[in-house]
Amino acid sequence: MIECYMSVVNIGLLFGGGFGDYTEQESYGTQKYLVKYVVDVSFFLIVKIILYNILFGIIIDTFAQLREQKNFMDRDKKNICFICSLDRFIFDKESEGGFTRHISKDHNLWQYVYYIVHLQSKDSSEFTGIESYVASLYQFANISWLPRTRALCLNTSHEDEEDEEIKHMREEVKAKSEVIGQFTQRIQKLEAKILADKKK
């Protein structure tokens, strides 16, 4: 039985028409012809067409997924800062030197790696305050010490805008407090007038 199975698989997959190319021809109209016809056609349809296409489809889909993952990772490396997770567009628009300068100077990945290596090679009794803080967070895989969604080169450009907004808000609060003061004075005058009318 195993020899029969091995022969069918071996010969059926090697020949273009399936197992029917290997077997001898039968004369039309006999019972052997019908059996051979059903076996040959079913082997061709099930194995050569359906199973081959399923197998090739799985292989092609797998390679397509791997290619898509690689393209996503390449785009991510080229357009997003590994340290602060901010997009290239923000740095190109709002900082001097753009994204390239940012990842090579401000948030150079290797400088952070060297810092971790420095902490691991240094005696913990000689840590400064910042070093002991970062070492304790790193020990528990806590990355809150990294500047996530923050960058100094962006803060300088936003500080002027924030100062203007704060100044504008203070002016609005001052104007509204003056209006409230005027209403308070009118209410006090009305209260005094009502009390004077009651006494009469």
Contacts in CASP RR format, 6 or more apart in sequence:
PFRMAT RR
TARGET T0000
AUTHOR 0000-0000-0000
METHOD contacts of the structure
MODEL  1
MIECYMSVVNIGLLFGGGFGDYTEQESYGTQKYLVKYVVDVSFFLIVKII
LYNILFGIIIDTFAQLREQKNFMDRDKKNICFICSLDRFIFDKESEGGFT
RHISKDHNLWQYVYYIVHLQSKDSSEFTGIESYVASLYQFANISWLPRTR
ALCLNTSHEDEEDEEIKHMREEVKAKSEVIGQFTQRIQKLEAKILADKKK
8 19 0 8 1.000
8 43 0 8 1.000
11 18 0 8 1.000
11 19 0 8 1.000
11 22 0 8 1.000
12 18 0 8 1.000
12 19 0 8 1.000
12 20 0 8 1.000
12 21 0 8 1.000
12 22 0 8 1.000
12 43 0 8 1.000
12 47 0 8 1.000
12 48 0 8 1.000
13 47 0 8 1.000
15 21 0 8 1.000
15 22 0 8 1.000
16 48 0 8 1.000
17 44 0 8 1.000
17 48 0 8 1.000
18 40 0 8 1.000
18 43 0 8 1.000
18 44 0 8 1.000
18 47 0 8 1.000
18 48 0 8 1.000
19 39 0 8 1.000
19 40 0 8 1.000
19 43 0 8 1.000
19 44 0 8 1.000
20 36 0 8 1.000
20 39 0 8 1.000
20 40 0 8 1.000
20 43 0 8 1.000
20 44 0 8 1.000
23 36 0 8 1.000
23 40 0 8 1.000
26 32 0 8 1.000
26 33 0 8 1.000
26 36 0 8 1.000
27 33 0 8 1.000
78 88 0 8 1.000
79 87 0 8 1.000
79 88 0 8 1.000
79 89 0 8 1.000
79 99 0 8 1.000
80 86 0 8 1.000
80 87 0 8 1.000
80 88 0 8 1.000
81 91 0 8 1.000
81 99 0 8 1.000
81 102 0 8 1.000
81 103 0 8 1.000
81 107 0 8 1.000
81 151 0 8 1.000
82 103 0 8 1.000
82 107 0 8 1.000
82 109 0 8 1.000
83 107 0 8 1.000
83 109 0 8 1.000
83 112 0 8 1.000
83 146 0 8 1.000
83 147 0 8 1.000
84 107 0 8 1.000
84 146 0 8 1.000
84 147 0 8 1.000
84 148 0 8 1.000
84 149 0 8 1.000
84 150 0 8 1.000
84 151 0 8 1.000
85 148 0 8 1.000
85 149 0 8 1.000
86 149 0 8 1.000
86 151 0 8 1.000
86 154 0 8 1.000
88 99 0 8 1.000
90 154 0 8 1.000
91 97 0 8 1.000
91 98 0 8 1.000
91 99 0 8 1.000
91 101 0 8 1.000
91 102 0 8 1.000
91 151 0 8 1.000
91 153 0 8 1.000
91 154 0 8 1.000
92 98 0 8 1.000
92 99 0 8 1.000
94 154 0 8 1.000
94 157 0 8 1.000
94 158 0 8 1.000
95 101 0 8 1.000
95 102 0 8 1.000
95 151 0 8 1.000
95 153 0 8 1.000
95 154 0 8 1.000
95 157 0 8 1.000
96 153 0 8 1.000
102 151 0 8 1.000
102 153 0 8 1.000
103 109 0 8 1.000
106 151 0 8 1.000
106 152 0 8 1.000
106 153 0 8 1.000
107 147 0 8 1.000
107 151 0 8 1.000
112 146 0 8 1.000
115 134 0 8 1.000
116 138 0 8 1.000
119 127 0 8 1.000
119 131 0 8 1.000
119 134 0 8 1.000
119 135 0 8 1.000
119 138 0 8 1.000
122 131 0 8 1.000
124 132 0 8 1.000
124 135 0 8 1.000
127 135 0 8 1.000
133 145 0 8 1.000
134 145 0 8 1.000
137 143 0 8 1.000
137 144 0 8 1.000
137 145 0 8 1.000
138 145 0 8 1.000
END
